[in-house]
């Protein structure tokens, strides 16, 4: 039976997505309400739920990402918990959602890390999914040069413009043995629906 936190097949999977969010135990009502509003009644074709605790000084902070594929959009939902502050003195959560048209998705990059590859077929130990749609771009610049080692002229700069809107890394060791397969399954569903891109 598949782990309900990581669905890889398509069809209306809204009930399974809700069960996966409930299973994490991380403010399920808050997260589910935000995801449901962002999905807006469309079918949930595929999803991935990633709960990530982090350590900040002597406190544990939790973050949850939910990524959802609908027939027309990619939905990203991020929820964080916070201690009180000057404006909200009691502990609170913040949830942000983003809906991206599938026609805007320009790249789906999947990196798989396989240990001991010479030992025969084995599942990846880690995977990274990076999705780009042009919302955030990174420019990597370096001084340009020519092939003449004696040349000391200023050739300006050369660089690469990379789309890096969303990236998620999971590992079997940290996230469980089904986490990597789940992320790869979601990536395959997204890739199949974004063929051609821009």
C-alpha positions in Angstrom: 0.0 0.0 0.0 1.5 3.4 -1.0 2.5 5.9 1.7 -0.4 8.5 1.7 2.1 11.3 2.1 3.4 10.7 -1.4 1.0 10.2 -4.2 2.3 9.4 -7.7 -0.7 8.4 -9.8 -3.2 10.7 -11.3 -7.0 11.1 -10.9 -8.9 13.2 -8.3 -6.8 12.6 -5.2 -8.1 15.4 -3.0 -9.2 13.0 -0.3 -5.7 11.3 -0.3 -4.0 14.7 -0.1 -6.1 15.7 2.9 -5.2 12.4 4.6 -1.5 13.0 3.9 -1.7 16.5 5.4 -3.6 15.0 8.5 -1.0 12.3 8.8 1.9 14.9 9.4 0.0 16.3 12.3 1.4 19.8 11.5 -1.6 22.1 11.9 -3.7 20.1 9.5 -6.7 22.3 9.5 -4.7 25.4 8.7 -2.7 23.7 6.0 -5.7 22.0 4.4 -7.8 25.2 4.3 -5.0 27.0 2.5 -4.4 24.2 0.1 -8.1 23.8 -0.6 -8.6 27.5 -1.3 -5.6 27.6 -3.7 -6.7 24.4 -5.5 -10.1 26.2 -6.0 -12.2 23.1 -6.7 -9.9 21.6 -9.5 -9.0 17.9 -9.4 -5.8 17.0 -7.6 -3.9 14.9 -10.0 -0.7 14.5 -8.0 0.8 15.9 -4.8 3.7 15.8 -2.5 3.7 16.7 1.2 7.1 17.5 2.9 7.3 18.2 6.6 10.7 19.5 7.7 11.7 20.4 11.3 14.7 22.7 11.6 16.7 23.7 14.7 17.1 27.4 15.6 19.2 27.9 18.6 17.5 25.9 21.3 14.1 25.7 19.6 12.6 23.4 17.0 10.9 25.2 14.1 8.8 23.3 11.7 8.1 24.0 8.0 5.8 22.2 5.7 5.6 22.3 1.9 2.7 21.0 -0.1 3.0 20.9 -3.9 -0.1 20.0 -5.9 -0.6 19.4 -9.6 -4.1 20.2 -11.0 -5.1 20.0 -14.7 -4.1 23.6 -15.3 -1.9 24.7 -12.4 1.0 24.0 -10.1 0.1 24.9 -6.5 2.8 25.5 -3.9 1.9 26.0 -0.2 4.4 26.8 2.6 3.5 26.9 6.3 5.8 28.0 9.1 5.3 28.4 12.8 6.4 31.4 14.7 6.7 32.5 18.3 4.8 35.6 19.3 6.1 39.1 18.3 5.2 42.7 18.8 2.2 42.5 16.4 1.0 39.0 17.3 2.0 38.3 20.8 0.8 34.7 20.8 2.4 31.9 18.7 1.1 31.7 15.2 1.5 30.1 11.8 2.0 31.8 8.4 0.9 30.1 5.3 1.7 31.3 1.7 0.3 29.8 -1.4 1.3 30.3 -5.0 -0.6 29.1 -8.1 1.4 28.9 -11.3 -0.1 28.2 -14.7 1.3 25.0 -16.2 1.9 26.9 -19.4 4.3 29.1 -17.4 6.5 26.3 -16.1 9.7 26.5 -18.2 11.7 23.8 -16.5 11.4 20.8 -14.3 14.9 19.7 -13.2 15.3 16.4 -11.3 18.6 15.3 -9.8 18.9 11.8 -8.4 21.7 10.6 -6.1 22.4 6.8 -6.3 24.9 5.3 -3.8 27.2 2.5 -5.0 26.0 2.7 -8.6 28.4 -0.1 -9.7 26.6 -2.6 -7.4 23.6 -2.9 -9.7 20.2 -1.2 -9.8 19.1 0.4 -6.7 16.7 3.2 -5.8 18.1 6.8 -5.4 19.1 7.7 -1.9 18.3 11.4 -2.5 16.5 13.5 -5.0 16.2 17.2 -5.8 13.3 18.7 -7.7 13.8 22.2 -9.0 11.0 24.0 -10.9 11.3 27.2 -12.8 8.6 29.5 -14.2 10.4 32.8 -14.3 9.3 34.3 -11.0 12.8 34.2 -9.6 15.9 34.2 -11.6 19.5 33.9 -10.5 22.4 35.4 -12.5 25.9 33.9 -12.1 28.5 36.2 -13.5 32.3 35.8 -14.0 34.9 37.8 -15.8 35.1 36.9 -19.5 38.4 35.9 -21.0 39.9 35.1 -24.4 42.1 32.2 -25.4 45.3 34.3 -25.5 47.2 33.8 -22.2 49.1 37.0 -22.8 46.0 39.1 -23.2 45.2 41.5 -20.4 42.3 43.3 -22.0 39.0 43.8 -20.2 36.5 41.4 -22.0 33.6 42.3 -19.7 31.6 39.6 -18.0 29.9 36.4 -19.0 27.3 34.5 -17.1 24.3 32.3 -16.8 20.7 33.3 -16.1 19.0 30.4 -14.3 15.4 30.1 -13.3 15.2 28.8 -9.7 11.7 29.4 -8.4 11.2 26.3 -6.2 13.6 23.6 -5.1 13.0 20.7 -2.7 15.6 18.1 -1.6 14.6 14.8 0.1 16.6 11.8 1.3 15.7 8.3 2.3 17.8 8.7 5.4 16.1 11.9 6.7 12.6 11.6 5.2 11.9 7.9 5.0 12.4 5.3 2.3 9.3 6.3 0.3 10.0 10.0 0.3 12.4 9.9 -2.7 10.1 7.7 -4.8 7.2 10.0 -3.9 9.1 13.1 -5.1 10.3 11.4 -8.2 6.7 10.3 -9.0 5.4 13.9 -8.5 8.2 15.2 -10.8 7.3 12.7 -13.5 3.6 13.7 -13.3 4.6 17.4 -13.6 7.0 16.8 -16.4 4.4 14.9 -18.4 2.0 17.9 -18.2 4.5 20.6 -19.0 5.9 19.1 -22.2 6.8 21.8 -24.7 6.9 24.5 -22.0 7.7 28.0 -23.3 
